[in-house]
Amino acid sequence: PAATILIVDDDAGLVRLIEKALRREGFETAKAASGLHALVWVDQNRADLMLLDLKLQDIEARELIHRLQQLPGMPPFVVITGQGDERVAVDMMKRGALDYLVKDAQFLELLPEVVRRALAEADKDRRLIAAEGALRRSERNLAKAQEIAHLGSYELCVADAGPDQWSAEIYRIIGRAPSGGPMPAEEFIRAAVHPADRQAVADAYERARTKGVPYNVEFRVVRADGATRYVHTMGEAVQDVAGVIRRIVGTLQDVTDRKRLEKEILDISDREQRRIGQDLHDGLGQHLAGIELMSE
C-alpha cells in the first residue's frame, strides 16, 4: 500500500499544492490545519510520515512536537518552514525531525525526494528498533531459560583482548557478585572451586587454553555463604583461521539437585535390595528349608 503522508499546515493553498505533488508520486495524503487537529488525527489514525509546519496559529512547534511524542502513534516527521534559520533546523533535528525543508521556489520540486528519503530513513529506524527489541527479548528469554535450567554460559579470552565473560546465572550459582568487572578464569578457580577439585579444573582449563582440548568436568564449588554445590562444565576452544586459540566458550550447570536425586535413588535401591534379601531369608528360605527336611 502507498505510504500516507500527514500534512500539518494552516496554509490551505500550499497544502493543496503539496497534496498534488505527493499524489502525483503515488503517495496517499491527509491534512491537519492546526496543531489541535494534528493531535486528534494522530491519536485516531496512522501516518507513515508527517510534514510539520513550524508556524501554526494555535500551538508553537516545540510544544506540538512534545505533545505528539506522548502519543503512541507519533509518526516520524519532516519540518517545513518559510524561514531558513539553521538554529531552528538544529533544534528540530535534536527533537527527532528526519529532515528540514524551506518553503522556497524549489520547495515542491524537492519535496517528493525529501519524503522518499525520510521514509527510507524511518523504515531503517523501525527495523533497527525491532531488531534491538527482539535482541532484548531473546536475552531476557535466554536468562530466564538459564535460570530455570540452572545453566550459565561463559567466554574466556585467550589471545583476544578483553575480560572473561560470565553470565548472571553463573554468579548466582556460585553465590558471588562481580566486583570490579568480570572475574578472570584464574580467579574463578581460586575463589569458587572446592580445594579438592581445584587442580583437576585448572588442568582441564590449561589443556584447553594451550592445546585446544575440549573438557567435560564435574566438580564442586564453594559459595560465598560456605555452601557446597555440585556443578558440571563443558567447554571447547575457538580458533581463528590460522589455528590460534582465541577464546574458550562453555557452559556451567548446577547439578546439585540431580546428584541428590541420584543418591536418593541409590539409597532406595539399596534398601529395596535389603528388603528383598530379608524376605527371601525369612519367607522363601524357610519354606525351602522345610521342604528339604520333609523330602529327607
Phi and psi in degrees as GROMACS dihedral restraints (atoms count N, CA, C in turn):
[ dihedral_restraints ]
;  ai    aj    ak    al  type     phi  dphi    fc
    3     4     5     6     1   -67.5    20    10
    4     5     6     7     1   146.7    20    10
    6     7     8     9     1   -69.8    20    10
    7     8     9    10     1   143.6    20    10
    9    10    11    12     1  -100.3    20    10
   10    11    12    13     1   125.6    20    10
   12    13    14    15     1  -110.4    20    10
   13    14    15    16     1   121.6    20    10
   15    16    17    18     1   -92.2    20    10
   16    17    18    19     1   124.0    20    10
   18    19    20    21     1  -104.1    20    10
   19    20    21    22     1   115.4    20    10
   21    22    23    24     1  -108.4    20    10
   22    23    24    25     1    99.9    20    10
   24    25    26    27     1  -159.7    20    10
   25    26    27    28     1   139.6    20    10
   27    28    29    30     1   -94.8    20    10
   28    29    30    31     1     7.2    20    10
   30    31    32    33     1   -94.8    20    10
   31    32    33    34     1    97.9    20    10
   33    34    35    36     1   -60.6    20    10
   34    35    36    37     1   -39.8    20    10
   36    37    38    39     1   -63.5    20    10
   37    38    39    40     1   -45.1    20    10
   39    40    41    42     1   -66.5    20    10
   40    41    42    43     1   -36.9    20    10
   42    43    44    45     1   -60.0    20    10
   43    44    45    46     1   -41.4    20    10
   45    46    47    48     1   -63.1    20    10
   46    47    48    49     1   -41.3    20    10
   48    49    50    51     1   -64.7    20    10
   49    50    51    52     1   -41.3    20    10
   51    52    53    54     1   -62.6    20    10
   52    53    54    55     1   -44.6    20    10
   54    55    56    57     1   -59.8    20    10
   55    56    57    58     1   -44.1    20    10
   57    58    59    60     1   -61.9    20    10
   58    59    60    61     1   -44.0    20    10
   60    61    62    63     1   -65.2    20    10
   61    62    63    64     1   -40.1    20    10
   63    64    65    66     1   -74.1    20    10
   64    65    66    67     1   -40.9    20    10
   66    67    68    69     1   -66.0    20    10
   67    68    69    70     1   -32.0    20    10
   69    70    71    72     1   -63.0    20    10
   70    71    72    73     1   -27.1    20    10
   72    73    74    75     1   -92.8    20    10
   73    74    75    76     1     4.5    20    10
   75    76    77    78     1    95.0    20    10
   76    77    78    79     1     9.7    20    10
   78    79    80    81     1   -91.2    20    10
   79    80    81    82     1   150.7    20    10
   81    82    83    84     1   -89.8    20    10
   82    83    84    85     1   149.8    20    10
   84    85    86    87     1  -130.6    20    10
   85    86    87    88     1   153.2    20    10
   87    88    89    90     1  -139.4    20    10
   88    89    90    91     1   159.4    20    10
   90    91    92    93     1  -138.7    20    10
   91    92    93    94     1   151.1    20    10
   93    94    95    96     1  -137.6    20    10
   94    95    96    97     1   125.4    20    10
   96    97    98    99     1   -88.2    20    10
   97    98    99   100     1    -1.1    20    10
   99   100   101   102     1  -153.9    20    10
  100   101   102   103     1   168.3    20    10
  102   103   104   105     1   -65.5    20    10
  103   104   105   106     1   -40.5    20    10
  105   106   107   108     1   -62.9    20    10
  106   107   108   109     1   -42.8    20    10
  108   109   110   111     1   -61.1    20    10
  109   110   111   112     1   -39.5    20    10
  111   112   113   114     1   -64.1    20    10
  112   113   114   115     1   -40.9    20    10
  114   115   116   117     1   -62.2    20    10
  115   116   117   118     1   -44.4    20    10
  117   118   119   120     1   -65.9    20    10
  118   119   120   121     1   -42.8    20    10
  120   121   122   123     1   -64.0    20    10
  121   122   123   124     1   -47.3    20    10
  123   124   125   126     1   -64.4    20    10
  124   125   126   127     1   -34.3    20    10
  126   127   128   129     1   -67.6    20    10
  127   128   129   130     1   -26.1    20    10
  129   130   131   132     1  -111.8    20    10
  130   131   132   133     1   -10.1    20    10
  132   133   134   135     1  -136.2    20    10
  133   134   135   136     1   178.3    20    10
  135   136   137   138     1  -127.5    20    10
  136   137   138   139     1   132.4    20    10
  138   139   140   141     1  -124.6    20    10
  139   140   141   142     1   149.3    20    10
  141   142   143   144     1   -83.7    20    10
  142   143   144   145     1   -24.6    20    10
  144   145   146   147     1  -157.7    20    10
  145   146   147   148     1   148.1    20    10
  147   148   149   150     1  -122.5    20    10
  148   149   150   151     1   130.6    20    10
  150   151   152   153     1   -97.9    20    10
  151   152   153   154     1   114.9    20    10
  153   154   155   156     1  -115.7    20    10
  154   155   156   157     1   118.3    20    10
  156   157   158   159     1   -77.4    20    10
  157   158   159   160     1   134.4    20    10
  159   160   161   162     1   -73.9    20    10
  160   161   162   163     1   -23.8    20    10
  162   163   164   165     1  -109.7    20    10
  163   164   165   166     1    85.9    20    10
  165   166   167   168     1  -104.0    20    10
  166   167   168   169     1   154.8    20    10
  168   169   170   171     1   -74.9    20    10
  169   170   171   172     1   -32.3    20    10
  171   172   173   174     1  -100.8    20    10
  172   173   174   175     1   -31.5    20    10
  174   175   176   177     1  -134.9    20    10
  175   176   177   178     1   134.4    20    10
  177   178   179   180     1   -69.2    20    10
  178   179   180   181     1   145.3    20    10
  180   181   182   183     1   -57.5    20    10
  181   182   183   184     1   -43.6    20    10
  183   184   185   186     1   -62.2    20    10
  184   185   186   187     1   -41.7    20    10
  186   187   188   189     1   -65.7    20    10
  187   188   189   190     1   -40.7    20    10
  189   190   191   192     1   -63.3    20    10
  190   191   192   193     1   -44.5    20    10
  192   193   194   195     1   -61.4    20    10
  193   194   195   196     1   -42.2    20    10
  195   196   197   198     1   -60.2    20    10
  196   197   198   199     1   -44.3    20    10
  198   199   200   201     1   -71.3    20    10
  199   200   201   202     1   -36.2    20    10
  201   202   203   204     1   -64.9    20    10
  202   203   204   205     1   -35.8    20    10
  204   205   206   207     1   -70.5    20    10
  205   206   207   208     1   -12.5    20    10
  207   208   209   210     1   -80.8    20    10
  208   209   210   211     1   -13.2    20    10
  210   211   212   213     1   -89.1    20    10
  211   212   213   214     1   143.4    20    10
  213   214   215   216     1   -67.0    20    10
  214   215   216   217     1   -22.4    20    10
  216   217   218   219     1  -100.5    20    10
  217   218   219   220     1    19.6    20    10
  219   220   221   222     1   -57.6    20    10
  220   221   222   223     1   117.9    20    10
  222   223   224   225     1   -83.4    20    10
  223   224   225   226     1   160.5    20    10
  225   226   227   228     1   -62.2    20    10
  226   227   228   229     1   154.0    20    10
  228   229   230   231     1  -141.2    20    10
  229   230   231   232     1   154.8    20    10
  231   232   233   234     1  -119.5    20    10
  232   233   234   235     1   133.9    20    10
  234   235   236   237     1   -88.2    20    10
  235   236   237   238     1   133.6    20    10
  237   238   239   240     1  -123.2    20    10
  238   239   240   241     1   139.8    20    10
  240   241   242   243     1  -155.9    20    10
  241   242   243   244     1   157.7    20    10
  243   244   245   246     1   -88.4    20    10
  244   245   246   247     1    -4.0    20    10
  246   247   248   249     1  -116.1    20    10
  247   248   249   250     1   121.6    20    10
  249   250   251   252     1   -87.4    20    10
  250   251   252   253     1    61.7    20    10
  252   253   254   255     1   -92.5    20    10
  253   254   255   256     1   115.2    20    10
  255   256   257   258     1   -65.4    20    10
  256   257   258   259     1   -32.9    20    10
  258   259   260   261     1   -64.2    20    10
  259   260   261   262     1   -39.3    20    10
  261   262   263   264     1   -65.1    20    10
  262   263   264   265     1   -40.7    20    10
  264   265   266   267     1   -60.0    20    10
  265   266   267   268     1   -45.4    20    10
  267   268   269   270     1   -62.3    20    10
  268   269   270   271     1   -42.3    20    10
  270   271   272   273     1   -61.9    20    10
  271   272   273   274     1   -42.0    20    10
  273   274   275   276     1   -67.8    20    10
  274   275   276   277     1   -37.3    20    10
  276   277   278   279     1   -62.6    20    10
  277   278   279   280     1   -39.6    20    10
  279   280   281   282     1   -63.8    20    10
  280   281   282   283     1   -28.9    20    10
  282   283   284   285     1   -86.5    20    10
  283   284   285   286     1     1.8    20    10
  285   286   287   288     1   113.9    20    10
  286   287   288   289     1     0.3    20    10
  288   289   290   291     1   -64.5    20    10
  289   290   291   292     1   139.8    20    10
  291   292   293   294     1   -83.4    20    10
  292   293   294   295     1   -25.0    20    10
  294   295   296   297     1  -161.6    20    10
  295   296   297   298     1   173.5    20    10
  297   298   299   300     1  -141.2    20    10
  298   299   300   301     1   122.1    20    10
  300   301   302   303     1  -129.4    20    10
  301   302   303   304     1   127.9    20    10
  303   304   305   306     1   -91.3    20    10
  304   305   306   307     1   138.2    20    10
  306   307   308   309     1   -79.8    20    10
  307   308   309   310     1    78.9    20    10
  309   310   311   312     1  -112.7    20    10
  310   311   312   313     1  -162.8    20    10
  312   313   314   315     1   -64.9    20    10
  313   314   315   316     1   -27.6    20    10
  315   316   317   318     1   -99.5    20    10
  316   317   318   319     1     9.7    20    10
  318   319   320   321     1   -55.2    20    10
  319   320   321   322     1   -52.7    20    10
  321   322   323   324     1   -68.6    20    10
  322   323   324   325     1   -29.1    20    10
  324   325   326   327     1   -71.3    20    10
  325   326   327   328     1   -39.6    20    10
  327   328   329   330     1   -79.1    20    10
  328   329   330   331     1   -25.1    20    10
  330   331   332   333     1   -54.9    20    10
  331   332   333   334     1   -50.5    20    10
  333   334   335   336     1   -57.6    20    10
  334   335   336   337     1   -40.8    20    10
  336   337   338   339     1   -68.1    20    10
  337   338   339   340     1   -39.8    20    10
  339   340   341   342     1   -61.9    20    10
  340   341   342   343     1   -42.0    20    10
  342   343   344   345     1   -64.1    20    10
  343   344   345   346     1   -45.4    20    10
  345   346   347   348     1   -60.6    20    10
  346   347   348   349     1   -42.9    20    10
  348   349   350   351     1   -65.4    20    10
  349   350   351   352     1   -40.6    20    10
  351   352   353   354     1   -67.0    20    10
  352   353   354   355     1   -39.7    20    10
  354   355   356   357     1   -63.5    20    10
  355   356   357   358     1   -41.1    20    10
  357   358   359   360     1   -63.3    20    10
  358   359   360   361     1   -41.6    20    10
  360   361   362   363     1   -65.9    20    10
  361   362   363   364     1   -41.5    20    10
  363   364   365   366     1   -65.0    20    10
  364   365   366   367     1   -39.0    20    10
  366   367   368   369     1   -65.2    20    10
  367   368   369   370     1   -39.7    20    10
  369   370   371   372     1   -63.5    20    10
  370   371   372   373     1   -41.9    20    10
  372   373   374   375     1   -63.3    20    10
  373   374   375   376     1   -41.1    20    10
  375   376   377   378     1   -63.2    20    10
  376   377   378   379     1   -42.7    20    10
  378   379   380   381     1   -64.5    20    10
  379   380   381   382     1   -38.5    20    10
  381   382   383   384     1   -65.3    20    10
  382   383   384   385     1   -44.7    20    10
  384   385   386   387     1   -62.9    20    10
  385   386   387   388     1   -42.1    20    10
  387   388   389   390     1   -63.0    20    10
  388   389   390   391     1   -41.4    20    10
  390   391   392   393     1   -65.7    20    10
  391   392   393   394     1   -42.0    20    10
  393   394   395   396     1   -65.5    20    10
  394   395   396   397     1   -38.9    20    10
  396   397   398   399     1   -63.6    20    10
  397   398   399   400     1   -42.8    20    10
  399   400   401   402     1   -64.0    20    10
  400   401   402   403     1   -38.5    20    10
  402   403   404   405     1   -64.8    20    10
  403   404   405   406     1   -43.9    20    10
  405   406   407   408     1   -63.6    20    10
  406   407   408   409     1   -40.0    20    10
  408   409   410   411     1   -64.5    20    10
  409   410   411   412     1   -40.6    20    10
  411   412   413   414     1   -63.5    20    10
  412   413   414   415     1   -41.1    20    10
  414   415   416   417     1   -64.4    20    10
  415   416   417   418     1   -41.1    20    10
  417   418   419   420     1   -64.9    20    10
  418   419   420   421     1   -42.6    20    10
  420   421   422   423     1   -64.3    20    10
  421   422   423   424     1   -39.9    20    10
  423   424   425   426     1   -64.0    20    10
  424   425   426   427     1   -44.9    20    10
  426   427   428   429     1   -61.6    20    10
  427   428   429   430     1   -39.8    20    10
  429   430   431   432     1   -67.4    20    10
  430   431   432   433     1   -42.3    20    10
  432   433   434   435     1   -63.3    20    10
  433   434   435   436     1   -40.7    20    10
  435   436   437   438     1   -64.5    20    10
  436   437   438   439     1   -38.3    20    10
  438   439   440   441     1   -65.1    20    10
  439   440   441   442     1   -42.7    20    10
  441   442   443   444     1   -64.3    20    10
  442   443   444   445     1   -42.5    20    10
  444   445   446   447     1   -85.7    20    10
  445   446   447   448     1    -0.5    20    10
  447   448   449   450     1    53.2    20    10
  448   449   450   451     1    42.7    20    10
  450   451   452   453     1  -125.0    20    10
  451   452   453   454     1   125.5    20    10
  453   454   455   456     1  -117.8    20    10
  454   455   456   457     1   162.0    20    10
  456   457   458   459     1  -123.3    20    10
  457   458   459   460     1   157.7    20    10
  459   460   461   462     1  -148.1    20    10
  460   461   462   463     1   160.2    20    10
  462   463   464   465     1  -139.9    20    10
  463   464   465   466     1   116.6    20    10
  465   466   467   468     1  -105.4    20    10
  466   467   468   469     1   125.1    20    10
  468   469   470   471     1   -80.8    20    10
  469   470   471   472     1   134.5    20    10
  471   472   473   474     1  -113.4    20    10
  472   473   474   475     1   -68.1    20    10
  474   475   476   477     1   -97.4    20    10
  475   476   477   478     1   -22.8    20    10
  477   478   479   480     1   -74.7    20    10
  478   479   480   481     1   147.8    20    10
  480   481   482   483     1   -76.9    20    10
  481   482   483   484     1   149.8    20    10
  483   484   485   486     1   122.8    20    10
  484   485   486   487     1   159.6    20    10
  486   487   488   489     1   -78.2    20    10
  487   488   489   490     1   158.8    20    10
  489   490   491   492     1   -67.7    20    10
  490   491   492   493     1   147.5    20    10
  492   493   494   495     1  -116.7    20    10
  493   494   495   496     1   133.7    20    10
  495   496   497   498     1  -128.7    20    10
  496   497   498   499     1   134.4    20    10
  498   499   500   501     1   -71.4    20    10
  499   500   501   502     1   161.8    20    10
  501   502   503   504     1   -59.9    20    10
  502   503   504   505     1   -32.1    20    10
  504   505   506   507     1   -65.7    20    10
  505   506   507   508     1   -33.7    20    10
  507   508   509   510     1   -65.9    20    10
  508   509   510   511     1   -43.1    20    10
  510   511   512   513     1   -61.4    20    10
  511   512   513   514     1   -36.1    20    10
  513   514   515   516     1   -67.0    20    10
  514   515   516   517     1   -41.0    20    10
  516   517   518   519     1   -62.4    20    10
  517   518   519   520     1   -44.5    20    10
  519   520   521   522     1   -86.8    20    10
  520   521   522   523     1    -3.0    20    10
  522   523   524   525     1    67.0    20    10
  523   524   525   526     1    32.9    20    10
  525   526   527   528     1  -132.0    20    10
  526   527   528   529     1   146.0    20    10
  528   529   530   531     1  -101.7    20    10
  529   530   531   532     1   143.9    20    10
  531   532   533   534     1   -63.4    20    10
  532   533   534   535     1   131.0    20    10
  534   535   536   537     1  -119.0    20    10
  535   536   537   538     1   119.9    20    10
  537   538   539   540     1    71.1    20    10
  538   539   540   541     1    30.9    20    10
  540   541   542   543     1   101.3    20    10
  541   542   543   544     1   174.0    20    10
  543   544   545   546     1   -59.2    20    10
  544   545   546   547     1   142.6    20    10
  546   547   548   549     1   -83.7    20    10
  547   548   549   550     1   143.1    20    10
  549   550   551   552     1   -67.9    20    10
  550   551   552   553     1   160.3    20    10
  552   553   554   555     1   -59.6    20    10
  553   554   555   556     1   -39.2    20    10
  555   556   557   558     1   -61.4    20    10
  556   557   558   559     1   -38.7    20    10
  558   559   560   561     1   -67.5    20    10
  559   560   561   562     1   -39.5    20    10
  561   562   563   564     1   -58.8    20    10
  562   563   564   565     1   -47.2    20    10
  564   565   566   567     1   -63.4    20    10
  565   566   567   568     1   -43.0    20    10
  567   568   569   570     1   -71.9    20    10
  568   569   570   571     1   -39.2    20    10
  570   571   572   573     1   -94.5    20    10
  571   572   573   574     1   -28.6    20    10
  573   574   575   576     1  -109.7    20    10
  574   575   576   577     1   -31.1    20    10
  576   577   578   579     1   -76.9    20    10
  577   578   579   580     1   139.4    20    10
  579   580   581   582     1   -58.1    20    10
  580   581   582   583     1   136.9    20    10
  582   583   584   585     1   -53.2    20    10
  583   584   585   586     1   -35.0    20    10
  585   586   587   588     1   -70.6    20    10
  586   587   588   589     1   -21.9    20    10
  588   589   590   591     1  -106.6    20    10
  589   590   591   592     1    -2.0    20    10
  591   592   593   594     1   -62.8    20    10
  592   593   594   595     1   -42.7    20    10
  594   595   596   597     1   -66.4    20    10
  595   596   597   598     1   -40.5    20    10
  597   598   599   600     1   -63.3    20    10
  598   599   600   601     1   -41.2    20    10
  600   601   602   603     1   -68.2    20    10
  601   602   603   604     1   -42.3    20    10
  603   604   605   606     1   -63.3    20    10
  604   605   606   607     1   -39.2    20    10
  606   607   608   609     1   -65.4    20    10
  607   608   609   610     1   -42.7    20    10
  609   610   611   612     1   -63.3    20    10
  610   611   612   613     1   -42.3    20    10
  612   613   614   615     1   -64.4    20    10
  613   614   615   616     1   -41.5    20    10
  615   616   617   618     1   -66.0    20    10
  616   617   618   619     1   -40.3    20    10
  618   619   620   621     1   -64.7    20    10
  619   620   621   622     1   -37.8    20    10
  621   622   623   624     1   -69.4    20    10
  622   623   624   625     1   -39.8    20    10
  624   625   626   627     1   -70.2    20    10
  625   626   627   628     1   -37.0    20    10
  627   628   629   630     1   -99.7    20    10
  628   629   630   631     1   -30.6    20    10
  630   631   632   633     1  -120.1    20    10
  631   632   633   634     1    -6.2    20    10
  633   634   635   636     1    74.6    20    10
  634   635   636   637     1    24.3    20    10
  636   637   638   639     1   -82.6    20    10
  637   638   639   640     1   122.2    20    10
  639   640   641   642     1   -63.5    20    10
  640   641   642   643     1   156.8    20    10
  642   643   644   645     1  -133.7    20    10
  643   644   645   646     1   155.6    20    10
  645   646   647   648     1  -147.3    20    10
  646   647   648   649     1    95.1    20    10
  648   649   650   651     1  -126.8    20    10
  649   650   651   652     1   139.1    20    10
  651   652   653   654     1  -113.9    20    10
  652   653   654   655     1   130.4    20    10
  654   655   656   657     1  -152.9    20    10
  655   656   657   658     1  -178.1    20    10
  657   658   659   660     1  -111.8    20    10
  658   659   660   661     1   145.7    20    10
  660   661   662   663     1  -118.7    20    10
  661   662   663   664     1   150.3    20    10
  663   664   665   666     1  -108.6    20    10
  664   665   666   667     1   115.6    20    10
  666   667   668   669     1   -70.7    20    10
  667   668   669   670     1   166.3    20    10
  669   670   671   672     1   -62.0    20    10
  670   671   672   673     1   -27.8    20    10
  672   673   674   675     1   -85.6    20    10
  673   674   675   676     1     3.9    20    10
  675   676   677   678     1    94.4    20    10
  676   677   678   679     1   -10.3    20    10
  678   679   680   681     1   -72.6    20    10
  679   680   681   682     1   146.9    20    10
  681   682   683   684     1  -103.1    20    10
  682   683   684   685     1   133.6    20    10
  684   685   686   687     1  -125.6    20    10
  685   686   687   688     1   144.8    20    10
  687   688   689   690     1   -91.5    20    10
  688   689   690   691     1   133.4    20    10
  690   691   692   693     1  -132.5    20    10
  691   692   693   694     1   158.2    20    10
  693   694   695   696     1  -129.3    20    10
  694   695   696   697     1   130.4    20    10
  696   697   698   699     1  -126.2    20    10
  697   698   699   700     1   143.4    20    10
  699   700   701   702     1  -130.8    20    10
  700   701   702   703     1   137.4    20    10
  702   703   704   705     1  -156.1    20    10
  703   704   705   706     1   161.4    20    10
  705   706   707   708     1  -151.7    20    10
  706   707   708   709     1   157.5    20    10
  708   709   710   711     1   -82.8    20    10
  709   710   711   712     1   147.8    20    10
  711   712   713   714     1  -111.7    20    10
  712   713   714   715     1   122.3    20    10
  714   715   716   717     1  -109.7    20    10
  715   716   717   718     1   153.9    20    10
  717   718   719   720     1   -88.3    20    10
  718   719   720   721     1  -176.8    20    10
  720   721   722   723     1   -63.4    20    10
  721   722   723   724     1   -22.5    20    10
  723   724   725   726     1   -87.7    20    10
  724   725   726   727     1     0.0    20    10
  726   727   728   729     1    84.7    20    10
  727   728   729   730     1     8.8    20    10
  729   730   731   732     1   -82.3    20    10
  730   731   732   733     1   130.8    20    10
  732   733   734   735     1   -73.3    20    10
  733   734   735   736     1   117.9    20    10
  735   736   737   738     1   -98.8    20    10
  736   737   738   739     1   -42.9    20    10
  738   739   740   741     1  -145.3    20    10
  739   740   741   742     1   164.5    20    10
  741   742   743   744     1  -122.2    20    10
  742   743   744   745     1   124.5    20    10
  744   745   746   747     1  -115.8    20    10
  745   746   747   748     1   145.4    20    10
  747   748   749   750     1  -169.4    20    10
  748   749   750   751     1  -177.5    20    10
  750   751   752   753     1  -128.9    20    10
  751   752   753   754     1   153.7    20    10
  753   754   755   756     1  -134.2    20    10
  754   755   756   757     1   125.8    20    10
  756   757   758   759     1  -123.4    20    10
  757   758   759   760     1   136.7    20    10
  759   760   761   762     1   -78.3    20    10
  760   761   762   763     1   114.2    20    10
  762   763   764   765     1  -112.7    20    10
  763   764   765   766     1    20.1    20    10
  765   766   767   768     1   -59.6    20    10
  766   767   768   769     1   -45.8    20    10
  768   769   770   771     1   -63.8    20    10
  769   770   771   772     1   -39.1    20    10
  771   772   773   774     1   -64.3    20    10
  772   773   774   775     1   -42.6    20    10
  774   775   776   777     1   -62.4    20    10
  775   776   777   778     1   -40.3    20    10
  777   778   779   780     1   -63.9    20    10
  778   779   780   781     1   -43.0    20    10
  780   781   782   783     1   -65.3    20    10
  781   782   783   784     1   -39.7    20    10
  783   784   785   786     1   -60.7    20    10
  784   785   786   787     1   -42.3    20    10
  786   787   788   789     1   -64.9    20    10
  787   788   789   790     1   -41.4    20    10
  789   790   791   792     1   -62.7    20    10
  790   791   792   793     1   -39.9    20    10
  792   793   794   795     1   -63.7    20    10
  793   794   795   796     1   -43.4    20    10
  795   796   797   798     1   -63.7    20    10
  796   797   798   799     1   -41.9    20    10
  798   799   800   801     1   -62.3    20    10
  799   800   801   802     1   -42.3    20    10
  801   802   803   804     1   -63.3    20    10
  802   803   804   805     1   -41.6    20    10
  804   805   806   807     1   -62.5    20    10
  805   806   807   808     1   -43.0    20    10
  807   808   809   810     1   -63.0    20    10
  808   809   810   811     1   -43.8    20    10
  810   811   812   813     1   -62.8    20    10
  811   812   813   814     1   -39.7    20    10
  813   814   815   816     1   -67.3    20    10
  814   815   816   817     1   -39.3    20    10
  816   817   818   819     1   -64.5    20    10
  817   818   819   820     1   -40.2    20    10
  819   820   821   822     1   -65.0    20    10
  820   821   822   823     1   -39.4    20    10
  822   823   824   825     1   -65.4    20    10
  823   824   825   826     1   -42.6    20    10
  825   826   827   828     1   -63.8    20    10
  826   827   828   829     1   -41.6    20    10
  828   829   830   831     1   -61.9    20    10
  829   830   831   832     1   -40.9    20    10
  831   832   833   834     1   -66.8    20    10
  832   833   834   835     1   -40.4    20    10
  834   835   836   837     1   -62.1    20    10
  835   836   837   838     1   -41.5    20    10
  837   838   839   840     1   -64.0    20    10
  838   839   840   841     1   -40.0    20    10
  840   841   842   843     1   -69.1    20    10
  841   842   843   844     1   -45.5    20    10
  843   844   845   846     1   -84.7    20    10
  844   845   846   847     1   -22.2    20    10
  846   847   848   849     1  -107.5    20    10
  847   848   849   850     1   -80.1    20    10
  849   850   851   852     1   -60.6    20    10
  850   851   852   853     1   -38.7    20    10
  852   853   854   855     1   -60.9    20    10
  853   854   855   856     1   -40.8    20    10
  855   856   857   858     1   -67.5    20    10
  856   857   858   859     1   -40.2    20    10
  858   859   860   861     1   -61.9    20    10
  859   860   861   862     1   -44.8    20    10
  861   862   863   864     1   -64.3    20    10
  862   863   864   865     1   -39.2    20    10
  864   865   866   867     1   -63.5    20    10
  865   866   867   868     1   -40.6    20    10
  867   868   869   870     1   -64.9    20    10
  868   869   870   871     1   -42.9    20    10
  870   871   872   873     1   -60.5    20    10
  871   872   873   874     1   -40.7    20    10
  873   874   875   876     1   -62.6    20    10
  874   875   876   877     1   -43.3    20    10
  876   877   878   879     1   -65.6    20    10
  877   878   879   880     1   -42.4    20    10
  879   880   881   882     1   -64.9    20    10
  880   881   882   883     1   -36.1    20    10
  882   883   884   885     1   -67.3    20    10
  883   884   885   886     1   -38.7    20    10
